[in-house]
Amino acid sequence: MSPMKLLPKTSSASSLCGTGGDYGMTIVLGLGGSGHSYAACLVKDGIVKAAIEEERLSKVRHCLFVPGTENIRLARSRAVLYCLEAAGVGPDEVDLVISNDIMHPLYCAKYNGDAIAINHHLAHAAASYYTSPFRSAAVWIADGSGSFLEDGAYETASYYEADEDGLRLLQRTAGRSERRMITDHDDLNHSIGGFYRWVTEAIGFGFLQDGKTMGLAPYGTPRYVEQFAEYYTFTEDGHFIQTKEQVQRFCRWLTLSLQEVSGEREQFERRADLAFAAQHHLEQVVIQSCRYLFERTGRKQLCLGGGIAFNSTANGKILRDTRFEELYLFPAAGDAGTAAGSALYGYHVLKAESRSPAGRPFSPFLGKAYADSDILKACARYKDRITVTRPEKLTDTAAQWLSSGRIIGWYQGRSEFGPRALGNRSLLADARNPGMRDTINLTVKHRESFRPFGAVVLEDEREAYFEGQDESHYMMKVYKVKRDKAAVIPAVVHTDGTCRLQTATEQTAPLLHELLLAFAAITGVPVLLNTSLNDHGMPMAESPDDALDTFMNTAVDALAIGPYWVTKTGREKDGAANYRRTE
């Protein structure tokens, strides 16, 4: 366990890649990822100008490429060129290139050793703190594993505090491995992320599919909660401890418990009970870690980062169950988000540029702005199968269709950075329709029927429908739905009476806000089901072509893409319930 360590502000006067931007601007390129989830981010004078995950361009989720192709696809690093183009910056204008030290080296190959690599958890912490509205904060980072340290140790959780002097590492929890590649049970220990991962994989989900475990958990019972406690400890000084021997016993027990049942229903119930216990203990560790950090720092503001920060159910309980008063969650909290953290660290620390908290919420809409001509070109590919119009008021047209039970693709402006659709690459539907969740899971998403959908609500109406006192601009928290409203918006209420929520304001999502107002004027309900614009196994739509392909291959009824309204010719009156997918 490490003592307090100051991460100093050091100046780097030389330009790594060129002569710098116009008018003395400082331009920093950040590269993010680890062995997966690669991304790029461009920061100009301290402002994030562009960011995108590589998966949106490669069309391979998390960049988990087929063996034999990964070397070429990684070396392309298409996200870098995308960000330069989106920000209107030439390669020779970049002052500094920053990555983190567990990224695949091929993703940085274009820079011939010019890229500076920083600690992985530090990159997470920088993304969370430097994009937050706080002048000072406590910062907690937790994931499966991060940077290798010394003697085979690697970080699994890190505690920081941050203020105008930078980020200070207070302590970290470390696992230990004889290899420099964390691949299996023998390598990953003392990791709450690893603990949750073993359950996720045991109950039949894949790598990086922990969200499915979180979604399945409410269907379970506390049957195994007490037994799970035998396989780890949480110390008074803030460390999650699970030894290699405990990991091995835990994984063997998980396998045996699943082998005890064979029927489909019994298998589902057993898997749900295991997911329930995993979620219960993860929440306990998150709350205990946050309480420890509060006692250590006395800060009232908290920033979270790393893969654990995607557990929106746990996030929704932090302010309720700890003494922190404000919570900030970076919308790209996973490894892709280290691109932003690396770039911002380069600007504020390595370039020693001062920071002033933004006066408005951080905008996740950091993709490229596509022209109307790009949209029309994409539509032309399906010209014999679609009808394209330009309504006088797009939001009124969309609200009318939504209120009549239709599913709408909503493709507007610049794409979101992070895995949540926040109103620019969304599928929207009427939350009042009790059958809508099953319809979208079956005919649009083609995924497991138990999986819930999030909602977007007008910020001014949040307290009428949901419990809790804080906003959720990035759909990173789960809230209890008020008892008298659960029957009003059943399509977004999970089996435990909760909902993962986005709150929309005119400032944070102006067009989506306008649509919610129009929908509420018709229905009296300011809530819509909101999920990502993509089909099963595919990344969220990035380009107009992606949006049209998703629209044409799923049961989406209409697509609002830029100023245009697109319908399937001959199906203008058909609802999703009558749709049959054609290959």
Secondary structure by P-SEA (a helix, b strand, c coil): cccccccccccccccccccccccbbbbbbbbbbcccccbbbbbccccccccccccccccccccccccccaaaaaaacaaaaaaaaaaccccccccbbbbcccccccccccccccbbbccaaaaaaaaaaaaccccbbbbbbbcccccccccccccccccccccccccccccbbbbbbccccccccccccccaaaaaaaaaaaaccccccaaaaaaaccccccccaaaaaacccccccccccccaaaaaaaaaaaaaaaaccccaaaaaaaaaaaaaaaaaaaaaaaaaaaaaaaaaccccbbbbbcccccaaaaaaaccccccccbbbbcccccccaaaaaaaaaaaacccbbbbbcccccccccccccccaaaaaaaaaaacccbbbbbcccaaaaaaaaaaabbbbbbbccbbbccccccccccccccccccaaaaaaacccccccccbbbbbcccccccccccccccccccccbbbbcccccccccccccccccccbbbbbcccccaaaaaaaaaaaaacccccccccccccccccccccaaaaaaaaaaccccccccccbbbbcccccccccccccccc
